Amino acid sequence: MPTRRLMGPEILPGTREYQWVARVVAAVEGRTGLESSWNRRLYEELITSATAEENGPMTIHRSVLEPVMNLYESTEPPGDWEAAAARAAVATVVRETDRQQHQTGDQNAPDAISVDSMEFEPLVEGLAEVNRERIFEAVIADIGLDKVIPQIHQYHAATHRAGYQAGVEGVLEGLHRISGLPLEEVHAAVNSAPYVHGYEAMVDVVIDSRLAELMPEEHRSQIRLVLAQPLREELGSLAEYDLVQVVPAVLAERGHETGAKAVERLEQELQIVEQHYLRHGDNAPRMPMNTPEVELLRRIESYYGGSDAGLEVSRLRELLDDERAGNWSPSKGWHYPEPRSWAGAPVSDRNRALRRPRPPDQAAR
């Protein structure tokens, strides 16, 4: 995540505010089984509600913490506003802890999405919201806040990240349906990937379940690019909405629509890929690529220690083979016939982990 350059005063470990935040972080770690990279330094946030740096500090705005601190001083029973504010404070710390439980990843990799890109924020924020919702009520109970506010579980309010959450949820559910894998397994595969490779983790679920017996493994980098493109474009489009001016309910609706469209486009691309490999059978060539795609793939395979030999030869061979077969022409472009066996295409029941060979200088780490 981008490095913070502006922070307020430090909130010291001996304060109630620090101890409460640390208690929430510990509860999240206990529920997820994942250690946070928080360096145990806490600062006041001056601009937004909260931030968290990988292997670094956390910042939280005073307006988030004060309602919770007031609960322990007030002699009056908490009302609706106090309950809602307390839930929001817990949600904030849970979400920031989730970010510090994930790695950003190698931002120099040629197949990494930029942390400044439109595709990055909806993926990271959406996944953080999905993860928050999975453990939120349990964390409230773990820190004993339901003892202070017995009615706290009754309040549910969508946030301005509702569109991101709905979009990511829609994609995860679509991957579950396409792959035939349990939703929990799909979530685990995506959630365990570094942020900059999150979209590739999504399509690896599809590749491993639908293409493992059709596609040569050395084609994985190319097919990842093909299948990830619609997911990146659709989820990335959610970053165009004004998260402050548009109400959460509308954002959630747009997120649902965007997630459904992303899955629909993914299935269309998947059908083209499956047709290609079904049509060619064993020793299938790579799918057609234009020159920029060839150059990107060459950089990817070179970065991870693979060989780019034969990429251009393979592309020329495909063009010649398809022109002879009548599937390509300069005037008509590409045309693929119906696959020989669509419903009977082999499906792997394995969900292999994100297979990414390390760069040579990291191989021994």
C-alpha positions in Angstrom: 0.0 0.0 0.0 1.2 3.6 -0.6 3.3 5.0 2.3 1.7 7.5 4.5 3.4 10.9 4.7 1.1 12.8 7.1 0.1 11.6 10.6 -1.1 13.2 13.7 0.2 12.7 17.3 1.0 9.2 18.4 -1.5 7.4 20.5 0.7 5.7 23.2 0.3 2.1 24.4 -0.7 3.1 27.9 -3.9 4.9 26.7 -7.4 3.4 26.7 -7.6 4.2 23.0 -4.5 2.2 22.2 -5.6 -0.7 24.4 -9.0 -0.9 22.8 -7.6 -0.9 19.2 -5.0 -3.6 20.2 -7.9 -5.7 21.6 -9.8 -5.5 18.4 -6.7 -6.4 16.4 -6.1 -9.4 18.6 -9.7 -10.5 18.1 -9.4 -10.3 14.3 -6.1 -12.3 14.4 -7.8 -14.9 16.6 -10.8 -15.3 14.3 -8.8 -15.4 11.1 -5.7 -17.3 12.3 -3.6 -14.7 10.4 -1.0 -12.5 12.0 -1.2 -8.8 11.4 1.9 -6.9 10.1 1.0 -3.9 12.3 4.2 -2.6 14.0 2.1 -1.7 17.1 2.5 2.0 16.5 -0.8 4.0 16.5 -1.3 7.5 15.4 -4.2 10.0 15.0 -5.5 10.2 11.5 -5.9 13.8 10.2 -7.6 13.3 6.8 -9.7 10.2 6.5 -11.2 7.8 9.0 -8.2 5.4 9.2 -5.3 4.0 7.3 -2.9 1.0 7.7 0.5 0.4 6.3 1.9 -3.0 5.5 4.6 -3.7 8.2 3.9 -0.3 9.6 1.6 1.8 11.7 -2.1 2.3 11.9 -3.8 5.7 12.0 -7.4 6.3 13.3 -9.3 9.6 13.4 -10.3 10.8 16.9 -13.9 11.0 15.7 -13.9 7.2 15.3 -12.5 6.4 18.7 -14.2 9.0 20.9 -17.7 7.5 20.8 -16.3 4.2 22.1 -14.3 5.9 24.8 -17.3 7.8 25.9 -19.2 4.6 26.5 -16.9 3.7 29.4 -17.4 7.1 31.0 -21.1 7.6 30.5 -23.6 6.7 33.3 -26.5 6.8 30.8 -27.5 3.7 28.8 -26.2 3.9 25.2 -28.8 4.9 22.6 -29.1 4.3 18.9 -26.5 6.8 17.9 -23.9 5.4 20.4 -24.6 1.8 19.2 -24.2 2.8 15.5 -21.0 4.8 16.2 -19.5 1.9 18.2 -20.2 -0.6 15.4 -18.6 1.8 12.9 -15.5 2.0 15.1 -15.1 -1.7 15.3 -15.7 -2.1 11.6 -12.9 0.5 10.9 -10.3 -1.3 13.0 -11.3 -4.7 11.6 -11.0 -3.5 8.0 -7.6 -1.9 8.6 -6.4 -5.0 10.4 -7.4 -7.0 7.4 -5.2 -4.9 5.2 -2.3 -5.5 7.4 -2.9 -9.2 7.2 -2.3 -9.1 3.5 0.8 -8.5 1.4 0.8 -5.9 -1.4 3.2 -8.1 -3.4 5.9 -7.4 -5.9 4.9 -4.1 -7.6 7.7 -4.4 -10.1 6.4 -7.6 -11.6 5.2 -6.9 -15.2 1.9 -8.7 -14.5 1.2 -6.8 -11.3 -1.6 -4.3 -11.2 -0.4 -0.8 -10.1 -1.4 0.3 -6.6 -2.4 3.6 -8.2 -4.6 2.0 -10.9 -8.4 2.1 -10.9 -8.5 -1.7 -10.7 -6.6 -1.8 -7.4 -8.9 0.1 -5.0 -12.1 -1.8 -5.7 -10.3 -5.1 -5.3 -8.6 -4.3 -2.1 -11.4 -2.3 -0.5 -14.0 -4.8 -1.7 -12.1 -7.8 -0.4 -11.5 -6.1 3.0 -15.3 -5.4 3.3 -16.1 -9.1 2.4 -13.6 -10.3 5.0 -14.9 -7.8 7.6 -18.4 -9.0 7.3 -17.4 -12.6 7.7 -16.1 -12.1 11.3 -17.6 -8.7 12.4 -20.3 -9.9 14.8 -18.0 -12.4 16.3 -15.3 -9.8 17.0 -17.9 -7.6 18.7 -18.6 -10.5 21.0 -14.9 -11.3 21.5 -14.1 -7.8 22.8 -17.2 -7.7 25.0 -18.9 -4.7 23.3 -22.2 -6.5 23.2 -22.1 -6.5 27.0 -21.8 -2.8 27.1 -24.4 -2.3 24.3 -26.8 -5.3 24.3 -28.6 -4.1 21.2 -25.5 -3.5 19.1 -26.0 -6.6 16.9 -29.3 -5.1 15.7 -27.8 -2.2 13.8 -26.7 -2.8 10.2 -25.6 0.1 8.0 -24.0 -0.1 4.5 -20.8 1.9 4.1 -19.6 4.0 1.1 -17.6 0.9 0.1 -20.8 -1.1 -0.4 -20.3 -1.0 -4.2 -16.8 -2.5 -4.0 -18.1 -5.2 -1.6 -21.0 -6.1 -3.8 -18.8 -6.2 -6.9 -16.2 -8.5 -5.3 -18.9 -10.7 -3.8 -20.5 -11.1 -7.2 -17.2 -12.1 -8.8 -16.5 -14.6 -6.0 -19.9 -16.2 -6.3 -19.5 -16.3 -10.1 -16.1 -18.1 -9.7 -17.8 -20.5 -7.3 -20.5 -21.3 -10.0 -18.1 -21.5 -12.9 -15.5 -23.7 -11.1 -17.9 -25.9 -9.1 -15.6 -25.3 -6.1 -17.1 -24.5 -2.6 -17.4 -20.7 -2.1 -15.1 -21.0 0.9 -12.4 -22.5 -1.2 -12.7 -19.8 -3.9 -12.5 -17.1 -1.2 -9.4 -18.7 0.4 -7.6 -18.9 -3.0 -8.3 -15.2 -3.7 -7.8 -14.0 -0.2 -4.3 -15.6 0.1 -2.9 -13.9 -2.9 -0.9 -10.7 -2.8 -3.0 -7.7 -3.7 -1.2 -6.9 -7.0 -1.9 -10.4 -8.2 -5.5 -10.7 -6.9 -7.1 -10.8 -10.3 -4.8 -13.5 -11.4 -5.7 -15.5 -8.3 -9.3 -15.2 -9.4 -8.7 -16.6 -12.9 -6.4 -19.3 -11.6 -9.5 -20.7 -9.9 -11.1 -21.0 -13.4 -8.0 -22.2 -15.1 -7.4 -25.0 -12.6 -11.0 -26.2 -12.6 -11.9 -25.8 -16.3 -8.7 -25.8 -18.3 -6.2 -27.9 -16.4 -6.8 -30.9 -18.7 -7.0 -28.8 -21.9 -4.3 -26.2 -21.7 -0.6 -26.7 -21.6 0.8 -25.3 -18.3 3.3 -23.1 -20.1 0.3 -21.2 -21.6 -0.9 -20.1 -18.1 0.6 -16.6 -18.1 -1.2 -15.8 -21.4 -4.5 -17.2 -20.4 -4.4 -15.4 -17.1 -4.1 -12.1 -19.0 -7.0 -13.0 -21.3 -9.4 -14.1 -18.5 -8.4 -11.4 -16.0 -9.0 -8.5 -18.4 -12.8 -8.4 -18.1 -12.6 -8.6 -14.3 -10.1 -5.8 -14.1 -12.1 -3.6 -16.4 -15.5 -4.1 -14.8 -14.4 -4.0 -11.1 -12.1 -1.1 -12.0 -15.1 0.9 -13.3 -16.5 1.0 -9.8 -13.7 3.5 -8.9 -15.4 6.0 -11.2 -18.3 6.5 -8.7 -18.3 9.3 -6.2 -18.2 7.4 -2.9 -19.3 10.5 -0.9 -22.1 11.9 -3.0 -23.8 8.5 -4.0 -25.7 6.8 -1.2 -24.5 3.3 -0.2 -27.7 1.5 -1.4 -27.1 2.9 -4.9 -23.4 2.0 -4.8 -24.4 -1.6 -3.7 -26.8 -1.9 -6.6 -24.2 -0.8 -9.1 -21.7 -3.1 -7.5 -24.1 -6.1 -8.0 -24.6 -5.2 -11.6 -20.9 -4.7 -12.2 -20.0 -8.0 -10.6 -22.6 -9.8 -12.7 -21.3 -8.2 -15.9 -17.7 -9.1 -15.0 -18.7 -12.8 -14.6 -20.7 -12.7 -17.8 -17.7 -11.4 -19.8 -15.4 -13.8 -18.0 -17.6 -16.7 -19.2 -17.5 -15.4 -22.8 -13.7 -15.3 -22.8 -13.6 -18.7 -21.1 -15.8 -20.2 -23.9 -13.4 -18.8 -26.6 -10.4 -20.3 -24.7 -12.0 -23.7 -24.3 -13.0 -23.8 -27.9 -9.4 -23.0 -28.9 -8.0 -25.9 -26.9 -10.8 -28.3 -27.8 -10.3 -27.6 -31.5 -6.6 -28.1 -31.4 -6.4 -31.0 -29.0 -3.0 -32.2 -27.8 0.0 -29.9 -28.4 -2.3 -26.9 -28.9 -0.5 -23.7 -29.9 -0.9 -20.5 -28.0 -4.0 -18.4 -28.7 -3.5 -15.5 -31.1 -1.8 -12.4 -29.8 -1.1 -9.0 -31.2 2.3 -7.4 -30.9 1.8 -5.6 -27.6 0.5 -8.8 -26.0 3.5 -10.7 -27.3 5.8 -8.1 -25.8 4.0 -8.2 -22.4 4.0 -11.9 -22.3 7.7 -12.0 -23.1 8.4 -9.7 -20.2 6.3 -11.7 -17.8 7.9 -15.0 -18.7 11.4 -13.5 -18.7 10.8 -11.9 -15.3 9.8 -15.3 -13.7 12.6 -17.2 -15.3 10.6 -18.7 -18.1 11.7 -18.9 -21.8 10.1 -16.6 -24.4 11.6 -18.6 -27.2 9.1 -19.5 -29.8 6.4 -16.9 -28.9 6.7 -15.2 -32.3 7.0 -18.5 -34.1 4.0 -19.8 -32.3 2.0 -16.7 -33.2 2.9 -17.0 -36.9 2.0 -20.7 -37.0 -1.4 -20.0 -35.5 -2.1 -17.4 -38.0 -1.2 -19.7 -40.9 -3.1 -22.6 -39.5 -6.2 -20.6 -38.9 -6.1 -19.0 -42.3 -5.8 -22.4 -44.0 -8.7 -23.7 -41.8 -10.8 -20.7 -42.8 -11.0 -19.4 -39.2 -9.1 -16.2 -39.9 -8.8 -13.7 -42.7 -7.7 -10.1 -43.0 -11.2 -9.0 -43.8 -13.3 -11.2 -41.5 -11.0 -11.6 -38.5 -11.4 -14.6 -36.2 -14.1 -17.2 -36.3 -14.3 -20.2 -34.0 -16.6 -23.2 -34.7 -18.6 -24.8 -32.0 -16.4 -27.0 -29.8 -16.5 -30.8 -30.4 -17.5 -31.5 -26.8 -18.7 -28.6 -24.8 -20.5 -30.2 -21.9 -18.0 -33.1 -21.8 -14.9 -30.9 -21.5 -12.6 -32.4 -18.9 -12.8 -30.6 -15.6 -10.1 -30.8 -12.9 -11.2 -31.2 -9.4 -8.1 -29.7 -8.1 -7.7 -26.1 -7.0 -4.0 -25.6 -7.2 -2.4 -22.7 -5.3 -1.4 -19.6 -7.2 1.5 -21.0 -9.2 4.0 -18.3 -9.8 7.7 -19.2 -10.1 9.9 -16.8 -8.1 12.4 -14.5 -9.8 15.9 -16.0 -9.7 17.1 -13.7 -6.9 14.2 -14.8 -4.6 14.4 -18.6 -5.3 16.3 -19.4 -2.2 14.2 -17.3 0.2 
